Amino acid sequence: MESKEIKKIYFCGVMLLLLLAACSHEEVSLYDTQRTALNIWVGNQAGAVYDHATYNYSYAYEEGSVTFYAQLSGMPADADRTFRLEPFGGDSALMASTVRTEDYVIPAGAIGGTYQVYFNTQKLTDATLFANREGSINFRVVPSDVFDIGTEGHQQFTVVLRNYLAKPDNWDTANYPRIPLSKYFGTYSRVKYQFMIEHLGLIDFEINYNAQTSYDEETNVVSASYAVYLRQVMQRALNEYNETHDTPLTDELGTPVLF
């Protein structure tokens, strides 16, 4: 075999090895689980993706939450990975002290999860803040060596803020077969209603003598017997609050809350 042909075969062999090495490197980079993009959104996990949610401070006497979702744009890892959120923009300067986030964890083998951002009504510097106008605050993932920024439209979300609570029309009076809420929960106060919403998760519900089920989620109606149970739930919640706080729960006029 001539020397030129030998050199040609050697050259082709070297190029083939380099090409295989390059392809191998590309494959490792594509499926590198040590670093991947992290997408965040609000809405629901089933696929309804939104870039904003609404939170009403009035719906919790102390602390409530907004649920958000996080998901990787890559492969799961064989170890837990942690991320954090940071608030920015909007009215964050006015109410950042009311916000609580956590060290959120995507478990080993998982590609995402469901998480919460918390808001504390009692930490508002002005109790009337967002009562007459909507506010907002944005959240994004804190940059780290673990996660890259998410895909477009999944890099941040906004929480629209409100602080308005109206006395239900059926608190003191209601036409039969509806029953006034006062029959089971006593005198209305903003603090009492906030406390109820926080522990029952029910807003503007009605009690009906003719209700056949304990609670109809579609109509937001509870039966009379279930209303008795709800009152007992609130009595237990009030006792627990009073036992774990220096002062008992009082309404906006300083009167002790009773159920």
NORMORA-V633666 format. One record per residue. RES is the residue in one small letter. SS is DSSP state (2 for helix, 1 for strand, 0 for the rest). BURIAL is + if it has 9 or more other ideal C-beta (glycine too) atoms within 8 Angstrom, else -. Layout:
BEGIN
<<RES/SS/BURIAL> <RES/SS/BURIAL>>
END
This chain:
BEGIN
<<m/0/-> <e/0/-> <s/2/-> <k/2/-> <e/2/-> <i/2/+> <k/2/-> <k/2/-> <i/2/-> <y/2/-> <f/2/-> <c/2/-> <g/2/-> <v/2/-> <m/2/-> <l/2/-> <l/2/-> <l/2/-> <l/2/-> <l/2/-> <a/2/-> <a/2/-> <c/2/-> <s/2/-> <h/2/-> <e/2/-> <e/2/-> <v/2/-> <s/2/-> <l/2/-> <y/0/-> <d/0/+> <t/0/+> <q/0/-> <r/0/-> <t/1/+> <a/1/+> <l/1/+> <n/1/+> <i/1/+> <w/1/+> <v/1/+> <g/1/-> <n/0/-> <q/0/-> <a/0/-> <g/0/-> <a/0/-> <v/1/-> <y/1/+> <d/0/+> <h/1/+> <a/1/+> <t/1/-> <y/1/+> <n/1/+> <y/2/+> <s/2/+> <y/2/+> <a/0/+> <y/0/+> <e/0/-> <e/1/+> <g/1/+> <s/1/-> <v/1/+> <t/1/+> <f/1/+> <y/1/+> <a/1/+> <q/1/-> <l/1/+> <s/0/+> <g/0/-> <m/0/-> <p/0/+> <a/0/+> <d/0/-> <a/0/-> <d/0/-> <r/1/+> <t/1/+> <f/1/+> <r/0/+> <l/1/+> <e/1/+> <p/1/+> <f/1/+> <g/0/-> <g/0/+> <d/0/+> <s/2/+> <a/2/-> <l/2/-> <m/2/+> <a/2/+> <s/2/-> <t/2/+> <v/1/+> <r/1/-> <t/0/+> <e/0/-> <d/0/-> <y/1/+> <v/1/-> <i/1/+> <p/0/-> <a/0/-> <g/0/-> <a/0/-> <i/0/-> <g/1/-> <g/1/+> <t/1/-> <y/1/+> <q/1/+> <v/1/+> <y/1/+> <f/1/+> <n/1/+> <t/2/+> <q/2/-> <k/2/-> <l/0/+> <t/0/-> <d/0/-> <a/0/-> <t/0/-> <l/0/+> <f/0/+> <a/0/-> <n/0/-> <r/0/-> <e/0/-> <g/1/+> <s/1/+> <i/1/+> <n/1/+> <f/1/+> <r/1/+> <v/1/+> <v/0/-> <p/0/-> <s/0/-> <d/0/-> <v/0/-> <f/1/+> <d/1/-> <i/1/-> <g/0/+> <t/0/-> <e/0/-> <g/0/-> <h/0/+> <q/0/+> <q/1/-> <f/1/+> <t/1/+> <v/1/+> <v/1/+> <l/1/+> <r/1/+> <n/0/+> <y/0/-> <l/0/+> <a/0/-> <k/0/-> <p/0/-> <d/0/-> <n/0/+> <w/0/+> <d/0/-> <t/0/-> <a/0/+> <n/0/-> <y/0/-> <p/0/-> <r/1/+> <i/1/+> <p/0/+> <l/0/+> <s/2/+> <k/2/-> <y/2/+> <f/2/+> <g/0/-> <t/0/-> <y/0/+> <s/0/+> <r/2/+> <v/2/+> <k/2/+> <y/2/+> <q/2/+> <f/2/+> <m/2/+> <i/2/+> <e/2/+> <h/2/+> <l/2/+> <g/0/-> <l/0/+> <i/0/-> <d/0/-> <f/0/-> <e/1/+> <i/1/+> <n/1/+> <y/0/-> <n/0/-> <a/0/+> <q/0/-> <t/0/-> <s/0/-> <y/1/-> <d/1/+> <e/0/-> <e/0/-> <t/0/-> <n/0/+> <v/1/+> <v/1/+> <s/1/+> <a/2/+> <s/2/-> <y/2/+> <a/2/+> <v/2/+> <y/2/+> <l/2/+> <r/2/+> <q/2/-> <v/2/+> <m/2/+> <q/2/+> <r/2/-> <a/2/+> <l/2/+> <n/2/-> <e/2/-> <y/2/+> <n/2/+> <e/2/-> <t/2/-> <h/0/-> <d/0/-> <t/0/-> <p/0/-> <l/0/+> <t/1/+> <d/0/+> <e/0/-> <l/0/-> <g/0/-> <t/0/-> <p/1/-> <v/0/+> <l/0/-> <f/0/+>>
END
